[in-house]
Amino acid sequence: MVIVDPAARVVADSTTRFTPWRLIRRLLTWLGAIFAVNVVGLFGGLFAYLGGVANWALPWRLLSGLAAIAIYGFINIRPCAPAQAPATKTTNRLLAGYELLLAAGVAGLSNIALWIWLGLSLHGHSGAGGWALFIGNAVVGLIALLGLALGGFIRVAMHSTQVPLSRRLFLLFFWWFPPTTVLVIGPMMRIIDHELGVTALRERRDAARCGSAICATRYPLLMVHGVFFRDWSAFNYWGRIPDQLEAFGARIHYGGQQSSASVAQSAAELAATIRRIVAETGCGKVNIIAHSKGGLDARWAISQLGVADLVASLTTINTPHRGCNFARQLLEKIPDKVVGQISSSYDNLFSRLGDVAPDFLGGVVDLTDTECARLNQAMPDAAGVLYQSLGSMMASRFAAPFPLNLGYSLIQPVDGDNDGLVAVSSMAWGNWLGVIRPSGKQGISHADMIDLLRRDIGDFDVVETYVQLVDGLRRRGY
């Protein structure tokens, strides 16, 4: 069973970019770029030398050269027709960058072939003037092509959310050296193409339900983070999710517990937050959406700390309800002295980052399979609270960066399918909404389920997944 229905799956929307007019416009842009970068040859009458005529009429030279300059400027300013409403300015600028890079690539390959042909044609029947024009045209043409590529790269670097920073930095420093940039441009263009398609679908979908309140639940949402993170204002743990939920009427609060502590300690902080929210807003209850260890913290608060009557529902996301087997094995294998040093360093760091009394070891120990078994016995489900859970899995160790790739490799031989930190077999609690399985070779990691890395993966739309989750709560009266 999978909570994400086809409406939440993102399929790159080619109809926005590849209408017949857009295809014609793209071809004209390519032809214009091929023509425009030969501005020196056009001014100097280089192409007349093909027939051995060195005195091509000056008015035609001026006209063709000025046309090349005008076309080059127009392509840089308006490389493509803008996407139709409801596309945003950001989308159109990213689309323009994509088209500029594409035009630079097509024009570059075409002109290399053209210049080789010109050189062979001039050989043997042209004077020094023809060769001087040929060399000048090629040099200026290469500079013009790099200008097109640089304009496209600047737009992409400023407006893409999916092109990795490493690729942007690589191109920033090596854009002038084609052999290396070619290795990066191809994969980057595929990323941008997918981003444009995903964005077009989202913009159309959101415009169709603009003004709706599909996330306006009866009780506000309390978003509870997992271990090793805090609710920082400068960097939202939940990525793009909260903004979208609020756009559709959700009222959102955050757990505010420390980054790492025992389940009991984190639950006490969470219970205090719940009481404060209810007292300040008069909302009566909250709907908790908790990720990773936050799900255990919430369950303890509900069961043991007297806030069951203040909680309408608890939805856990990739929570290790039955613990992490590999976490216990690591603690058993790593020397106590090393564990102590790591714990001390972590606690010192997060004390400076806002934690009152961080406890690295307490948080890690409570994630082991043996401790979770004990916790489960001590925190039975409370009557009157809806418990439901959702999970995901990676397809391979290459589906996520460190440390999730290492976690996947350690968990897979022992517990099978996992998200890089939690085995799928540990995620279900209450009403099991299912595991989001990969539709491609990547899969959905522990971090991807909260949009931590802000990346779009295949046809999975993490933001829409939460919109549907919350809409489901609203429909059920929560």
TORTOR-664520 format. One record per residue (C-alpha): residue number from 1; x, y, z; residue in one letter. Coordinates in Angstrom, 1 decimal, always signed. Layout:
TORTOR-664520
ATOM     i        x        y        z   aa
ATOM   NUM        X        Y        Z    a
...
end
This chain:
TORTOR-664520
ATOM     i        x        y        z   aa
ATOM     1     +0.0     +0.0     +0.0    m
ATOM     2     +1.3     +3.4     -0.9    v
ATOM     3     -0.1     +6.7     +0.2    i
ATOM     4     +1.0     +8.6     -2.9    v
ATOM     5     -1.6     +8.3     -5.6    d
ATOM     6     -0.8     +9.2     -9.2    p
ATOM     7     -1.7    +12.8     -8.6    a
ATOM     8     +1.3    +13.1     -6.3    a
ATOM     9     +3.7    +11.6     -8.8    r
ATOM    10     +5.5    +14.1    -10.9    v
ATOM    11     +6.0    +13.4    -14.6    v
ATOM    12     +8.0    +15.9    -16.5    a
ATOM    13     +5.6    +18.1    -18.4    d
ATOM    14     +6.9    +18.4    -21.9    s
ATOM    15     +3.7    +20.1    -23.2    t
ATOM    16     +4.8    +23.4    -21.6    t
ATOM    17     +8.1    +23.6    -23.5    r
ATOM    18     +7.5    +21.7    -26.7    f
ATOM    19     +4.5    +23.2    -28.4    t
ATOM    20     +4.9    +23.5    -32.2    p
ATOM    21     +5.6    +27.2    -31.9    w
ATOM    22     +8.2    +26.6    -29.2    r
ATOM    23     +9.9    +24.0    -31.3    l
ATOM    24    +10.0    +26.4    -34.3    i
ATOM    25    +11.3    +29.1    -32.0    r
ATOM    26    +14.0    +26.8    -30.7    r
ATOM    27    +15.1    +25.9    -34.3    l
ATOM    28    +15.2    +29.6    -35.2    l
ATOM    29    +17.3    +30.4    -32.2    t
ATOM    30    +19.8    +27.7    -33.1    w
ATOM    31    +20.0    +28.9    -36.7    l
ATOM    32    +20.3    +32.5    -35.4    g
ATOM    33    +23.1    +31.6    -33.1    a
ATOM    34    +25.0    +29.7    -35.8    i
ATOM    35    +24.7    +32.8    -38.0    f
ATOM    36    +25.4    +35.4    -35.4    a
ATOM    37    +28.7    +34.1    -34.1    v
ATOM    38    +30.2    +34.5    -37.6    n
ATOM    39    +30.0    +38.2    -37.3    v
ATOM    40    +33.6    +38.9    -38.4    v
ATOM    41    +33.3    +36.7    -41.4    g
ATOM    42    +30.1    +38.5    -42.4    l
ATOM    43    +31.5    +42.0    -42.0    f
ATOM    44    +34.7    +41.0    -43.9    g
ATOM    45    +33.0    +39.1    -46.7    g
ATOM    46    +34.7    +35.8    -45.7    l
ATOM    47    +32.1    +33.7    -47.4    f
ATOM    48    +32.7    +35.5    -50.7    a
ATOM    49    +36.1    +33.9    -50.7    y
ATOM    50    +34.6    +30.6    -51.3    l
ATOM    51    +34.0    +31.6    -54.9    g
ATOM    52    +37.2    +33.5    -55.1    g
ATOM    53    +35.4    +36.9    -55.0    v
ATOM    54    +37.2    +39.2    -52.6    a
ATOM    55    +35.1    +42.3    -53.2    n
ATOM    56    +31.7    +41.4    -51.8    w
ATOM    57    +29.6    +44.6    -51.9    a
ATOM    58    +30.2    +46.7    -48.8    l
ATOM    59    +26.4    +47.4    -48.1    p
ATOM    60    +25.7    +43.6    -47.9    w
ATOM    61    +28.7    +43.1    -45.6    r
ATOM    62    +27.4    +45.8    -43.2    l
ATOM    63    +23.8    +44.6    -43.4    l
ATOM    64    +24.7    +41.0    -42.7    s
ATOM    65    +27.2    +41.9    -39.9    g
ATOM    66    +24.7    +44.3    -38.2    l
ATOM    67    +22.0    +41.6    -38.5    a
ATOM    68    +24.4    +39.1    -36.8    a
ATOM    69    +25.0    +41.5    -33.9    i
ATOM    70    +21.3    +42.2    -33.5    a
ATOM    71    +20.4    +38.5    -33.6    i
ATOM    72    +23.1    +37.7    -31.0    y
ATOM    73    +21.8    +40.4    -28.7    g
ATOM    74    +18.2    +39.3    -29.0    f
ATOM    75    +19.1    +35.6    -28.3    i
ATOM    76    +21.0    +36.6    -25.2    n
ATOM    77    +18.0    +38.7    -24.0    i
ATOM    78    +15.2    +36.5    -25.1    r
ATOM    79    +16.5    +33.0    -26.0    p
ATOM    80    +13.0    +31.5    -26.0    c
ATOM    81     +9.3    +32.2    -25.7    a
ATOM    82     +8.3    +32.4    -22.1    p
ATOM    83     +6.3    +29.5    -20.6    a
ATOM    84     +2.6    +30.2    -20.4    q
ATOM    85     +0.9    +31.3    -17.2    a
ATOM    86     +0.9    +30.3    -14.4    p
ATOM    87     +4.7    +30.0    -14.9    a
ATOM    88     +6.7    +32.3    -12.5    t
ATOM    89     +9.5    +34.7    -13.4    k
ATOM    90    +12.0    +32.2    -11.8    t
ATOM    91    +10.7    +29.4    -14.1    t
ATOM    92    +11.0    +31.6    -17.2    n
ATOM    93    +14.5    +32.7    -16.3    r
ATOM    94    +15.6    +29.1    -15.7    l
ATOM    95    +14.0    +28.1    -19.0    l
ATOM    96    +15.9    +30.9    -20.7    a
ATOM    97    +19.2    +29.6    -19.2    g
ATOM    98    +18.5    +26.1    -20.3    y
ATOM    99    +17.8    +27.3    -23.9    e
ATOM   100    +20.9    +29.4    -24.0    l
ATOM   101    +23.1    +26.5    -22.9    l
ATOM   102    +21.4    +24.3    -25.5    l
ATOM   103    +21.8    +27.0    -28.2    a
ATOM   104    +25.5    +27.4    -27.3    a
ATOM   105    +26.0    +23.7    -27.6    g
ATOM   106    +24.2    +23.3    -31.0    v
ATOM   107    +25.8    +26.4    -32.4    a
ATOM   108    +29.3    +25.3    -31.2    g
ATOM   109    +29.1    +21.9    -32.8    l
ATOM   110    +27.6    +23.3    -36.0    s
ATOM   111    +30.2    +26.0    -36.3    n
ATOM   112    +33.1    +23.7    -35.7    i
ATOM   113    +31.9    +21.7    -38.7    a
ATOM   114    +31.3    +24.9    -40.6    l
ATOM   115    +34.8    +26.3    -39.8    w
ATOM   116    +36.5    +23.0    -40.8    i
ATOM   117    +34.6    +23.2    -44.1    w
ATOM   118    +35.5    +26.8    -44.6    l
ATOM   119    +39.2    +26.1    -44.0    g
ATOM   120    +39.2    +23.3    -46.5    l
ATOM   121    +37.4    +25.4    -49.0    s
ATOM   122    +39.8    +28.3    -48.6    l
ATOM   123    +42.8    +26.1    -49.0    h
ATOM   124    +44.6    +26.6    -52.2    g
ATOM   125    +42.7    +29.5    -53.8    h
ATOM   126    +42.7    +32.3    -51.2    s
ATOM   127    +45.1    +35.0    -50.4    g
ATOM   128    +46.3    +36.1    -47.0    a
ATOM   129    +43.2    +38.3    -46.5    g
ATOM   130    +40.9    +35.3    -46.6    g
ATOM   131    +42.9    +33.4    -44.0    w
ATOM   132    +43.2    +36.4    -41.7    a
ATOM   133    +39.4    +36.8    -41.9    l
ATOM   134    +39.0    +33.0    -41.3    f
ATOM   135    +41.2    +33.1    -38.1    i
ATOM   136    +39.6    +36.3    -36.8    g
ATOM   137    +36.1    +34.9    -37.4    n
ATOM   138    +36.9    +31.7    -35.6    a
ATOM   139    +38.4    +33.4    -32.6    v
ATOM   140    +35.6    +35.9    -32.2    v
ATOM   141    +33.1    +33.1    -32.8    g
ATOM   142    +34.5    +31.1    -30.0    l
ATOM   143    +34.3    +34.0    -27.7    i
ATOM   144    +30.7    +34.7    -28.7    a
ATOM   145    +29.8    +31.0    -28.1    l
ATOM   146    +31.3    +31.2    -24.6    l
ATOM   147    +29.3    +34.3    -24.0    g
ATOM   148    +26.1    +32.4    -24.8    l
ATOM   149    +27.1    +29.6    -22.6    a
ATOM   150    +28.1    +31.9    -19.8    l
ATOM   151    +24.8    +33.8    -20.0    g
ATOM   152    +22.9    +30.5    -19.7    g
ATOM   153    +25.1    +29.3    -16.8    f
ATOM   154    +24.5    +32.5    -14.9    i
ATOM   155    +20.7    +32.1    -15.2    r
ATOM   156    +20.8    +28.4    -14.2    v
ATOM   157    +23.1    +29.1    -11.3    a
ATOM   158    +20.8    +31.8    -10.0    m
ATOM   159    +17.5    +30.1    -10.5    h
ATOM   160    +17.9    +26.4    -10.4    s
ATOM   161    +17.2    +24.6     -7.1    t
ATOM   162    +18.2    +21.2     -8.3    q
ATOM   163    +21.6    +21.6    -10.0    v
ATOM   164    +24.1    +20.6     -7.2    p
ATOM   165    +26.4    +23.3     -5.9    l
ATOM   166    +29.4    +21.1     -6.9    s
ATOM   167    +28.4    +21.3    -10.5    r
ATOM   168    +27.9    +25.0    -10.4    r
ATOM   169    +31.3    +25.6     -8.8    l
ATOM   170    +33.0    +23.4    -11.3    f
ATOM   171    +31.5    +25.3    -14.2    l
ATOM   172    +32.2    +28.6    -12.5    l
ATOM   173    +36.0    +27.8    -12.5    f
ATOM   174    +36.3    +25.8    -15.7    f
ATOM   175    +33.7    +27.2    -18.0    w
ATOM   176    +36.5    +28.4    -20.3    w
ATOM   177    +37.9    +24.8    -20.8    f
ATOM   178    +35.4    +22.9    -23.1    p
ATOM   179    +36.8    +19.3    -22.6    p
ATOM   180    +36.0    +19.4    -18.9    t
ATOM   181    +32.8    +21.4    -19.1    t
ATOM   182    +31.3    +18.9    -21.6    v
ATOM   183    +31.5    +16.2    -18.9    l
ATOM   184    +29.3    +18.4    -16.6    v
ATOM   185    +27.0    +20.1    -19.0    i
ATOM   186    +25.2    +16.9    -20.2    g
ATOM   187    +24.1    +15.6    -16.8    p
ATOM   188    +23.3    +19.2    -15.7    m
ATOM   189    +21.0    +19.7    -18.7    m
ATOM   190    +19.1    +16.6    -17.8    r
ATOM   191    +18.7    +17.9    -14.3    i
ATOM   192    +17.4    +21.2    -15.5    i
ATOM   193    +15.1    +19.6    -18.0    d
ATOM   194    +13.5    +17.5    -15.3    h
ATOM   195    +13.3    +20.5    -12.9    e
ATOM   196    +11.5    +22.5    -15.6    l
ATOM   197     +9.0    +19.7    -16.2    g
ATOM   198     +8.4    +19.2    -12.5    v
ATOM   199     +8.0    +22.9    -11.9    t
ATOM   200     +5.5    +23.3    -14.8    a
ATOM   201     +3.3    +20.5    -13.4    l
ATOM   202     +3.4    +22.0     -9.9    r
ATOM   203     +2.6    +25.5    -11.1    e
ATOM   204     -0.4    +24.3    -13.1    r
ATOM   205     -1.6    +22.1    -10.3    r
ATOM   206     -1.3    +24.8     -7.7    d
ATOM   207     -2.9    +27.4     -9.9    a
ATOM   208     -5.9    +25.1    -10.4    a
ATOM   209     -6.5    +24.9     -6.6    r
ATOM   210     -5.4    +28.5     -5.7    c
ATOM   211     -7.3    +29.8     -2.8    g
ATOM   212     -8.5    +26.4     -1.6    s
ATOM   213     -8.0    +25.3     +2.0    a
ATOM   214     -7.3    +21.6     +1.5    i
ATOM   215     -4.7    +21.7     +4.3    c
ATOM   216     -6.9    +23.7     +6.8    a
ATOM   217     -7.3    +20.9     +9.3    t
ATOM   218     -9.5    +21.3    +12.4    r
ATOM   219     -6.4    +21.2    +14.6    y
ATOM   220     -3.1    +22.8    +13.9    p
ATOM   221     +0.0    +20.8    +12.8    l
ATOM   222     +2.9    +20.2    +15.1    l
ATOM   223     +6.0    +19.3    +13.0    m
ATOM   224     +8.5    +17.3    +15.1    v
ATOM   225    +12.1    +16.9    +13.9    h
ATOM   226    +14.3    +13.9    +14.3    g
ATOM   227    +17.7    +13.4    +16.0    v
ATOM   228    +20.8    +15.5    +15.4    f
ATOM   229    +18.8    +18.5    +14.1    f
ATOM   230    +17.0    +21.5    +15.6    r
ATOM   231    +14.2    +23.8    +14.5    d
ATOM   232    +16.4    +26.5    +13.1    w
ATOM   233    +14.7    +29.6    +11.6    s
ATOM   234    +17.5    +30.1     +9.0    a
ATOM   235    +17.2    +26.5     +7.7    f
ATOM   236    +13.9    +24.7     +7.9    n
ATOM   237    +14.3    +21.0     +8.6    y
ATOM   238    +11.2    +20.3     +6.5    w
ATOM   239    +12.4    +22.0     +3.4    g
ATOM   240     +9.7    +23.3     +1.0    r
ATOM   241     +6.9    +21.4     +2.8    i
ATOM   242     +5.7    +24.0     +5.4    p
ATOM   243     +5.4    +26.8     +2.9    d
ATOM   244     +3.2    +24.8     +0.6    q
ATOM   245     +1.0    +23.5     +3.5    l
ATOM   246     +0.5    +27.0     +4.8    e
ATOM   247     -0.4    +28.2     +1.3    a
ATOM   248     -3.3    +25.8     +1.4    f
ATOM   249     -4.5    +26.8     +4.9    g
ATOM   250     -2.4    +24.8     +7.4    a
ATOM   251     -1.5    +26.3    +10.7    r
ATOM   252     +2.0    +25.0    +11.6    i
ATOM   253     +4.0    +24.9    +14.9    h
ATOM   254     +7.3    +23.1    +15.6    y
ATOM   255     +8.4    +20.7    +18.3    g
ATOM   256    +11.4    +22.7    +19.5    g
ATOM   257    +13.0    +19.8    +21.3    q
ATOM   258    +16.8    +19.6    +21.5    q
ATOM   259    +18.8    +18.0    +18.8    s
ATOM   260    +19.8    +14.9    +20.8    s
ATOM   261    +18.5    +13.5    +24.1    a
ATOM   262    +16.8    +10.4    +25.4    s
ATOM   263    +13.3     +9.7    +24.3    v
ATOM   264    +12.0    +10.6    +27.7    a
ATOM   265    +13.8    +13.9    +27.9    q
ATOM   266    +12.8    +14.9    +24.3    s
ATOM   267     +9.2    +13.9    +25.1    a
ATOM   268     +9.1    +16.1    +28.1    a
ATOM   269    +10.2    +19.1    +26.0    e
ATOM   270     +7.6    +18.1    +23.4    l
ATOM   271     +4.8    +17.8    +26.0    a
ATOM   272     +5.6    +21.3    +27.2    a
ATOM   273     +5.4    +22.6    +23.7    t
ATOM   274     +2.0    +21.0    +23.1    i
ATOM   275     +0.6    +22.4    +26.3    r
ATOM   276     +1.9    +25.9    +25.4    r
ATOM   277     +0.4    +25.8    +21.9    i
ATOM   278     -3.0    +24.7    +23.2    v
ATOM   279     -3.0    +27.3    +26.0    a
ATOM   280     -1.9    +30.1    +23.7    e
ATOM   281     -4.1    +29.4    +20.7    t
ATOM   282     -7.2    +27.7    +22.3    g
ATOM   283     -7.0    +25.1    +19.5    c
ATOM   284     -7.9    +22.2    +21.9    g
ATOM   285     -5.6    +19.7    +20.2    k
ATOM   286     -2.8    +19.3    +17.7    v
ATOM   287     -2.0    +16.9    +14.8    n
ATOM   288     +1.5    +15.7    +15.2    i
ATOM   289     +3.6    +14.9    +12.1    i
ATOM   290     +6.9    +13.5    +13.4    a
ATOM   291    +10.0    +12.3    +11.5    h
ATOM   292    +12.5     +9.7    +12.6    s
ATOM   293    +13.2     +9.7    +16.4    k
ATOM   294    +10.6    +12.5    +16.7    g
ATOM   295     +7.9     +9.8    +16.3    g
ATOM   296     +9.2     +8.0    +19.4    l
ATOM   297     +9.4    +11.2    +21.3    d
ATOM   298     +5.8    +12.0    +20.4    a
ATOM   299     +4.6     +8.5    +21.4    r
ATOM   300     +6.2     +8.8    +24.8    w
ATOM   301     +4.7    +12.2    +25.4    a
ATOM   302     +1.3    +11.0    +24.5    i
ATOM   303     +1.5     +7.8    +26.5    s
ATOM   304     +3.5     +8.8    +29.6    q
ATOM   305     +3.3    +12.6    +30.0    l
ATOM   306     -0.5    +13.3    +30.1    g
ATOM   307     -1.0    +15.0    +26.8    v
ATOM   308     -3.1    +12.3    +25.1    a
ATOM   309     -6.2    +14.5    +25.4    d
ATOM   310     -4.3    +17.3    +23.6    l
ATOM   311     -3.3    +15.2    +20.6    v
ATOM   312     -5.8    +14.4    +17.8    a
ATOM   313     -3.4    +12.4    +15.6    s
ATOM   314     +0.2    +11.2    +15.3    l
ATOM   315     +1.7    +10.6    +11.9    t
ATOM   316     +5.2     +9.2    +12.0    t
ATOM   317     +7.5     +9.4     +9.0    i
ATOM   318    +10.4     +6.9     +8.7    n
ATOM   319    +10.4     +6.4    +12.5    t
ATOM   320    +12.4     +3.4    +13.9    p
ATOM   321     +9.6     +2.1    +16.0    h
ATOM   322    +11.5     -1.2    +16.5    r
ATOM   323    +14.9     +0.4    +16.6    g
ATOM   324    +18.0     +0.3    +14.5    c
ATOM   325    +19.9     -3.0    +14.7    n
ATOM   326    +23.0     -1.5    +13.2    f
ATOM   327    +23.0     +1.4    +15.8    a
ATOM   328    +23.4     -1.2    +18.6    r
ATOM   329    +26.1     -3.1    +16.7    q
ATOM   330    +28.1     +0.1    +16.2    l
ATOM   331    +27.9     +1.0    +19.9    l
ATOM   332    +29.1     -2.5    +20.8    e
ATOM   333    +32.0     -2.4    +18.4    k
ATOM   334    +33.3     +1.1    +18.9    i
ATOM   335    +35.5     +1.5    +22.0    p
ATOM   336    +33.9     +3.3    +24.9    d
ATOM   337    +36.6     +6.0    +24.9    k
ATOM   338    +35.9     +6.8    +21.2    v
ATOM   339    +32.1     +7.0    +21.9    v
ATOM   340    +32.8     +9.3    +24.8    g
ATOM   341    +34.9    +11.6    +22.7    q
ATOM   342    +32.3    +11.8    +20.0    i
ATOM   343    +29.6    +12.4    +22.5    s
ATOM   344    +31.5    +15.1    +24.3    s
ATOM   345    +32.4    +16.9    +21.0    s
ATOM   346    +28.8    +16.7    +19.8    y
ATOM   347    +27.4    +18.0    +23.1    d
ATOM   348    +29.8    +20.9    +23.2    n
ATOM   349    +29.0    +21.9    +19.6    l
ATOM   350    +25.2    +21.8    +20.0    f
ATOM   351    +25.4    +23.7    +23.3    s
ATOM   352    +26.8    +26.5    +21.2    r
ATOM   353    +24.0    +26.1    +18.6    l
ATOM   354    +21.2    +26.5    +21.1    g
ATOM   355    +20.7    +23.2    +23.0    d
ATOM   356    +20.3    +23.6    +26.8    v
ATOM   357    +21.6    +20.1    +27.7    a
ATOM   358    +22.3    +18.0    +24.6    p
ATOM   359    +22.9    +14.3    +25.2    d
ATOM   360    +24.3    +12.6    +22.1    f
ATOM   361    +24.7     +9.2    +23.7    l
ATOM   362    +21.2     +9.2    +25.2    g
ATOM   363    +19.6     +9.9    +21.8    g
ATOM   364    +21.6     +7.2    +20.1    v
ATOM   365    +21.1     +4.5    +22.7    v
ATOM   366    +17.3     +5.0    +22.6    d
ATOM   367    +17.4     +4.2    +18.8    l
ATOM   368    +18.8     +0.7    +19.2    t
ATOM   369    +16.5     -2.3    +18.7    d
ATOM   370    +16.8     -3.4    +22.3    t
ATOM   371    +15.9     +0.0    +23.8    e
ATOM   372    +13.0     +0.4    +21.4    c
ATOM   373    +11.6     -2.9    +22.5    a
ATOM   374    +11.7     -1.7    +26.0    r
ATOM   375    +10.1     +1.7    +25.1    l
ATOM   376     +7.3     +0.0    +23.1    n
ATOM   377     +6.4     -1.9    +26.2    q
ATOM   378     +6.3     +1.3    +28.3    a
ATOM   379     +4.3     +3.5    +25.9    m
ATOM   380     +1.1     +1.8    +24.7    p
ATOM   381     -1.1     +3.7    +22.3    d
ATOM   382     -3.6     +6.1    +23.8    a
ATOM   383     -7.3     +5.7    +23.1    a
ATOM   384     -8.8     +8.5    +21.1    g
ATOM   385     -5.6     +9.3    +19.2    v
ATOM   386     -5.2     +8.4    +15.5    l
ATOM   387     -1.8     +6.6    +15.0    y
ATOM   388     -0.6     +6.3    +11.4    q
ATOM   389     +2.8     +5.8     +9.8    s
ATOM   390     +4.6     +6.2     +6.4    l
ATOM   391     +8.0     +5.1     +5.2    g
ATOM   392    +10.3     +5.0     +2.2    s
ATOM   393    +13.3     +3.1     +0.9    m
ATOM   394    +16.5     +3.6     -1.1    m
ATOM   395    +17.2     +1.5     -4.2    a
ATOM   396    +20.9     +1.3     -3.6    s
ATOM   397    +23.8     +2.8     -1.7    r
ATOM   398    +24.2     +5.3     -4.5    f
ATOM   399    +20.8     +6.9     -3.9    a
ATOM   400    +22.0     +9.3     -1.2    a
ATOM   401    +25.2    +11.0     +0.0    p
ATOM   402    +27.2    +10.2     +3.1    f
ATOM   403    +26.3     +9.1     +5.8    p
ATOM   404    +23.1     +7.6     +4.4    l
ATOM   405    +25.0     +5.6     +1.7    n
ATOM   406    +27.1     +4.0     +4.5    l
ATOM   407    +24.0     +3.4     +6.6    g
ATOM   408    +22.3     +1.7     +3.7    y
ATOM   409    +25.2     -0.6     +3.2    s
ATOM   410    +25.3     -1.6     +6.9    l
ATOM   411    +21.6     -2.2     +7.3    i
ATOM   412    +20.8     -4.0     +4.0    q
ATOM   413    +22.6     -7.3     +4.8    p
ATOM   414    +20.9     -7.5     +8.2    v
ATOM   415    +17.5     -6.0     +7.9    d
ATOM   416    +16.9     -5.6     +4.2    g
ATOM   417    +15.2     -2.6     +2.6    d
ATOM   418    +15.9     +0.7     +4.3    n
ATOM   419    +16.2     +4.4     +3.8    d
ATOM   420    +19.8     +4.8     +4.8    g
ATOM   421    +19.1     +4.9     +8.6    l
ATOM   422    +15.9     +2.9     +9.3    v
ATOM   423    +14.8     -0.5     +8.0    a
ATOM   424    +11.4     -0.6     +6.4    v
ATOM   425    +10.5     -3.4     +8.8    s
ATOM   426    +10.9     -0.9    +11.7    s
ATOM   427     +8.7     +1.9    +10.3    m
ATOM   428     +5.1     +0.7    +10.6    a
ATOM   429     +3.0     +1.8    +13.6    w
ATOM   430     -0.7     +2.1    +13.9    g
ATOM   431     -2.4     +2.5    +10.5    n
ATOM   432     +0.4     +1.7     +8.1    w
ATOM   433     +0.1     +4.0     +5.0    l
ATOM   434     +2.8     +2.1     +3.2    g
ATOM   435     +6.3     +2.5     +1.9    v
ATOM   436     +7.1     +4.8     -0.9    i
ATOM   437     +9.2     +2.7     -3.2    r
ATOM   438    +11.5     +4.0     -5.9    p
ATOM   439    +10.2     +4.2     -9.4    s
ATOM   440    +13.7     +4.5    -10.8    g
ATOM   441    +17.2     +3.6     -9.7    k
ATOM   442    +17.5     +6.1     -6.9    q
ATOM   443    +14.8     +5.7     -4.3    g
ATOM   444    +13.7     +7.9     -1.4    i
ATOM   445    +16.1     +8.3     +1.5    s
ATOM   446    +15.6     +9.2     +5.1    h
ATOM   447    +16.5    +12.8     +4.4    a
ATOM   448    +14.4    +13.0     +1.2    d
ATOM   449    +11.3    +12.2     +3.1    m
ATOM   450    +11.5    +15.6     +4.8    i
ATOM   451    +12.9    +17.5     +1.8    d
ATOM   452    +16.1    +18.1     +3.7    l
ATOM   453    +18.2    +18.3     +0.6    l
ATOM   454    +15.5    +20.1     -1.5    r
ATOM   455    +15.9    +17.8     -4.4    r
ATOM   456    +13.4    +16.4     -6.8    d
ATOM   457    +13.8    +12.6     -7.4    i
ATOM   458    +12.3    +10.9    -10.4    g
ATOM   459     +8.5    +11.1    -10.3    d
ATOM   460     +8.3    +11.5     -6.5    f
ATOM   461     +6.8    +14.8     -5.2    d
ATOM   462     +7.6    +15.0     -1.5    v
ATOM   463     +5.7    +18.3     -1.0    v
ATOM   464     +2.5    +16.9     -2.6    e
ATOM   465     +2.9    +13.8     -0.4    t
ATOM   466     +2.5    +16.0     +2.7    y
ATOM   467     -0.3    +18.0     +1.1    v
ATOM   468     -2.2    +14.7     +0.6    q
ATOM   469     -1.4    +13.6     +4.1    l
ATOM   470     -2.8    +16.7     +5.7    v
ATOM   471     -5.8    +16.8     +3.3    d
ATOM   472     -6.5    +13.3     +4.5    g
ATOM   473     -6.5    +14.4     +8.1    l
ATOM   474     -8.8    +17.3     +7.2    r
ATOM   475    -11.3    +15.0     +5.4    r
ATOM   476    -11.4    +12.8     +8.5    r
ATOM   477    -12.2    +15.7    +10.7    g
ATOM   478     -8.8    +16.1    +12.4    y
end
